[in-house]
């Protein structure tokens, strides 16, 4: 992937990856994973894959660029526990849910 695609960022932990770049480059990464992954013991789970555009240039609507069953969250997504979004309500809601979960967990401590 590193040698075949021009990405702004790609980071992996075991079989979880984050890819950031131009829409066509990200689509190319998915194609590489689909073709080369099985030989390495990796299967792309399209239903767990998410594509997010902080500012949409219309490419996410380009027919055939990405599989139709990839999730396309409109307001943001959670990445490594943090909010990736321009939507203040999404960021605030995630922070409130995270804080509530921490308070709940603290209530379980002796």
DOLO-509019 format. One line per 8 residues: number of its first residue (from 1); their letters; for each residue x negated, y, z of N, C-alpha, C, CB. Coordinates in steps of 0.001 Angstrom, whole numbers. Each point is the difference from the previous one (the first is absolute). Last residue first. Glycine has a CB too. Example, Ala and Ser with C-alpha at 12.3 -4.5 7.8 and 13.67 -1.06 7.14 Angstrom:
% DOLO-509019
2) SA) -12850:-2250:7080:-820:1190:60:770:1090:730:-1184:-628:-2145  894:-5092:2075:890:1190:0:-900:1200:0:1892:-1173:1246;
END
This chain:
% DOLO-509019
110) XXXXXXXX) 14618:-358:44384:277:21:1451:-447:1333:629:-273:-2521:75  1990:2086:-5280:-1195:-161:830:349:38:1477:-1374:1048:-1797  4481:-265:-1832:-207:-1420:263:-1208:-258:897:1040:-486:-2201  193:4850:549:995:-443:983:-143:-1481:338:1546:1752:-858  -4127:245:-2583:-509:410:1314:947:-430:1115:-1152:1952:-1069  2494:-2644:-3403:-1071:-909:376:-575:326:1370:-519:-289:-2405  3772:3201:619:599:-1310:268:-1064:-1006:458:1789:480:-1717  -3280:3714:252:682:137:1295:638:-1331:386:439:2454:-440;
102) XXXXXXXX) -2333:-2223:-3826:-1052:44:1026:626:92:1394:-1582:1113:-1637  4480:-863:-2056:-548:-1357:137:-1078:-60:1073:505:-422:-2410  1257:4628:1299:1007:-799:707:-487:-1430:205:1817:1429:-980  -4491:1458:-1624:-36:388:1413:998:-820:818:-698:2322:-667  749:-2925:-3985:-1258:-509:551:-88:315:1485:-1121:287:-2232  4751:1491:-162:142:-1460:138:-1258:-608:623:1538:-46:-2001  -1669:4644:1009:953:-253:1088:177:-1502:221:1187:2159:-530  -3827:-746:-3116:-663:329:1264:911:-302:1189:-1330:1783:-1171;
94) XXXXXXXX) 3128:-2271:-3145:-994:-1042:250:-705:250:1331:-322:-309:-2482  3340:3587:1021:706:-1239:349:-961:-1135:312:1887:721:-1442  -3658:3386:-154:538:147:1351:693:-1288:453:291:2471:-395  -1793:-2284:-4053:-1144:1:916:472:70:1441:-1414:1105:-1746  4700:-724:-1604:-577:-1337:-23:-1139:-104:1018:632:-242:-2433  1293:4467:1777:922:-887:707:-530:-1427:46:1905:1450:-711  -4282:1822:-1798:-142:219:1442:926:-918:801:-636:2383:-457  -1611:-3140:-4449:1330:186:581:-128:84:1522:1090:-1246:-1937;
86) XXXXXXXX) -4504:139:-1321:140:1459:48:1312:373:688:-1368:235:-2117  -1991:-4875:2640:1213:651:-482:-172:1511:-15:1373:-1900:882  -3251:-2773:1444:-483:572:-1250:1225:618:-659:-1931:-1706:-279  601:-38:5608:944:411:-1036:-750:567:-1200:1748:472:1752  -3701:-4337:1784:235:1429:-181:923:279:-1155:-2220:443:946  522:-4856:447:648:603:1162:325:1470:-142:-1179:-1648:1320  -775:-967:-4894:-876:-157:1163:552:738:1221:-1959:-229:-1547  4886:1451:-2040:-1255:-608:-418:-937:-4:1202:304:769:-2420;
78) XXXXXXXX) 5188:191:724:-889:-164:1142:-1241:-744:-488:1948:-27:1667  1426:3406:-4644:-237:-1366:458:-968:12:1159:432:-892:-2298  3404:4270:-830:-1309:-260:581:-149:-1454:374:-79:2328:840  3830:-216:-3284:-394:1039:949:-1365:-231:631:2388:336:446  -287:-3289:-3806:61:1363:-523:-524:1039:985:1941:-703:-1361  -3061:-4776:115:584:890:1010:-64:1455:-466:-667:-1615:1819  535:-3093:-4306:-437:1363:-297:617:950:1023:-224:-535:-2477  -893:-5184:1439:707:1044:744:-634:1358:-297:609:-1652:1825;
70) XXXXXXXX) -452:-2597:-5243:-881:696:942:813:1076:693:-2063:-460:-1416  3747:-2414:-2179:304:-327:1391:-1007:554:1002:1084:-2033:-849  -1323:2551:-4060:1220:642:499:259:-279:1472:927:-176:-2279  -5923:477:-18:1121:-938:98:1211:657:659:-1626:-1907:130  -1663:5139:-2727:-36:-818:1204:1166:-974:-7:-1128:1854:1272  444:635:-5160:-1295:264:625:-190:-873:1235:66:2356:-859  3993:-2150:-1984:-1003:-1001:-281:-1352:237:645:1175:-335:-2080  2056:4489:1442:436:-1392:-117:-1175:-915:-361:2287:790:-694;
62) XXXXXXXX) -2282:3889:3448:-428:-500:-1303:278:-1497:-99:-1779:1785:-131  2316:1103:4055:1208:-359:-743:-320:-567:-1376:1221:1778:1230  -4524:-102:1737:596:-1148:679:1269:-467:-695:-966:812:2143  -1433:3088:-3654:-595:-1274:-405:642:-1195:694:-2124:1207:-409  2986:3671:1086:887:-752:-879:-528:-1366:-382:785:2147:-849  -2730:1020:3964:-151:578:-1330:862:-750:-1019:-2339:727:590  2295:130:5099:297:-859:-1146:-164:755:-1309:1580:-1315:1413  -3763:1434:3683:636:913:-951:188:-800:-1284:-1054:2124:1041;
54) XXXXXXXX) -271:-4615:2544:293:1218:778:628:1084:-879:-1916:-544:1537  2217:-4802:-2279:-534:1199:-633:328:1193:883:247:-1004:-2322  -557:-4794:2773:486:1293:480:-724:1125:-725:530:-996:2254  573:-4748:-2023:-632:1056:-781:633:1315:429:-472:-1556:-1977  -116:-3905:3948:695:1292:-37:-816:976:-828:1050:-417:2264  -370:-5337:-1109:-775:1083:-595:842:1271:-38:-1319:-1652:-1385  2739:-2801:2716:-624:719:1107:-814:1196:-495:-80:-2140:1298  2273:-769:-4344:1067:470:891:-543:720:1234:1407:-1892:-799;
46) XXXXXXXX) -4283:-223:-2455:573:1239:-534:1064:556:940:-462:-797:-2335  -3832:-2316:3020:1395:-66:417:647:1336:-363:-515:-1644:1906  -4012:-1222:-3669:611:1305:198:1471:-189:340:-1639:1081:-1598  -2539:-4516:2520:1231:161:-771:582:1370:320:449:-2511:-4  -5470:-339:477:841:1153:333:1201:70:-928:-2009:1234:848  -1983:-4254:-970:873:-348:1121:905:1138:438:-1730:-1583:725  -1295:1431:-4540:-727:318:1230:820:-328:1245:-1211:1801:-1232  2948:-2370:-3149:-1250:-757:-41:-859:234:1230:77:126:-2466;
38) XXXXXXXX) 3975:2389:1868:251:-1407:295:-1262:-866:-10:2244:319:-977  -2531:4475:-248:230:-348:1405:204:-1475:276:967:2205:217  -1418:151:-4620:-1208:-555:631:217:-496:1420:-1297:1529:-1410  4973:387:-1232:-725:-936:-857:-1139:-694:746:590:1422:-1966  2075:1914:4177:903:-1064:-473:-747:-1061:-789:1858:1652:-75  -4208:2205:1464:299:-875:1143:898:-1161:-432:-221:1964:1570  -713:1350:-4762:-1223:-751:320:260:-987:1128:-1405:1946:-739  4884:1037:-358:-190:-1015:-1048:-1237:-854:272:1115:1527:-1652;
30) XXXXXXXX) -299:2134:4476:993:-1054:231:-134:-1112:-1033:1555:1694:997  -4269:2094:-1568:-417:-766:1181:976:-1149:256:-1064:2068:992  2223:1015:-4324:-1081:-877:-458:-511:-876:1154:-649:1715:-1747  3796:1629:2727:644:-1094:-734:-1047:-996:-494:1868:1547:-698  -3471:2338:2654:612:-846:1031:704:-1184:-663:302:2003:1531  -2040:1228:-4386:-1096:-738:644:542:-931:1078:-1572:1907:-466  4578:1014:-1695:-441:-1053:-921:-1137:-831:577:701:1441:-1896  934:2289:4418:1011:-1057:-145:-462:-1139:-904:1745:1725:355;
22) XXXXXXXX) -5373:1121:2359:911:277:-1097:936:-1195:-195:-1720:1504:-1109  -294:-1686:5858:-526:495:-1263:1095:330:-980:-2024:-1334:376  806:-1806:4335:453:1365:-271:-644:464:-1297:291:505:2478  749:-5176:851:-569:490:-1248:592:1372:-268:-314:-2354:-921  -314:-1743:4950:571:1300:-301:-729:529:-1220:617:458:2437  192:-5707:33:-725:1050:-696:801:1271:-149:-1220:-1750:-1195  556:-3542:3725:817:1215:-56:-808:1110:-644:1290:-688:2061  -2865:-3829:-905:801:2:-1230:946:1192:-92:-149:-2471:-1;
14) XXXXXXXX) -4139:2886:2883:425:-1355:-343:814:56:-1290:18:-699:2450  -742:5102:-1699:-263:-739:1229:612:-1371:-211:-19:2099:1496  -1420:2520:-4757:550:-1316:231:-376:-491:1384:-103:-485:-2448  442:5114:-1221:-511:-544:1255:726:-1306:281:-544:2317:899  -334:1955:-4741:529:-1347:164:-683:-571:1234:439:-331:-2520  214:5415:-326:-295:-796:1194:537:-1398:-203:71:2040:1480  -164:1050:-5038:-423:948:1021:-415:-744:1262:1539:1750:-951  -1956:-4020:-4009:920:262:1099:-558:1075:923:834:-2361:-136;
6) XXXXXX) -1478:-359:-4771:-434:1275:571:1020:401:1054:-1170:712:-2159  -313:-5839:115:996:1056:182:-628:1244:621:1782:-1743:256  -4163:-2452:-1188:962:73:-1106:946:1186:67:-143:-2433:-106  -3307:1121:3432:-673:233:-1274:965:221:-1171:-1866:-1384:862  3483:427:3565:-888:1157:117:-625:358:-1352:-478:-638:2386  3058:-3306:-1986:843:1192:0:-883:1248:0:1839:-1246:1226;
END
